[in-house]
């Protein structure tokens, strides 16, 4: 799903987000079920999931049938986010000079 140059970082971010969200649900469920009843807690989580679905449906662009290169070009041109770039390293065949870092 992720381009090769950021696959490791993106997978790591995905795991961290997954753990944070599941931990938040685990930590808040008992207190929510005491205040709202267990059914109310599930309805609360359902409302959050419905809001996320609506956000994805109306805001996130369709990517079906597009290549990774097309997606990279689209998201690279349309986002103000910082892009992860591979680290520049020095090897014997290609030394790094000051001009190449700018």
C-alpha positions, 0 to 999 in steps of 0.5 A: 500500500505504501511506496517503497521509500516510506514503507517502513516509516508509514507502517510504523505510524500505522501501528502506533495509531492503531495502538493509541486508538485501541488503548483509548477505547480500552481506557475509556470504555468502563467510565463511559459505560458507567455514565452512559450505560454499556449500550450508550458507550457503544452508541458513542463509539458508533457515532465516532465511527460514523463521523470517520466514515462520513469524513472518508466518504466526502473528503478523502479522494478515490484511489481505486485503479490508480498506480502508486506513482499517480497517487504519489504525484497527486498527494505530493502536489496537493498536500502541505504535509512534510514528505519523508525522503530517504536519508542521504548517505555517503558511500565510496562511489558517491560522496556527498558534497555541500551543494547536493544537500541544498 
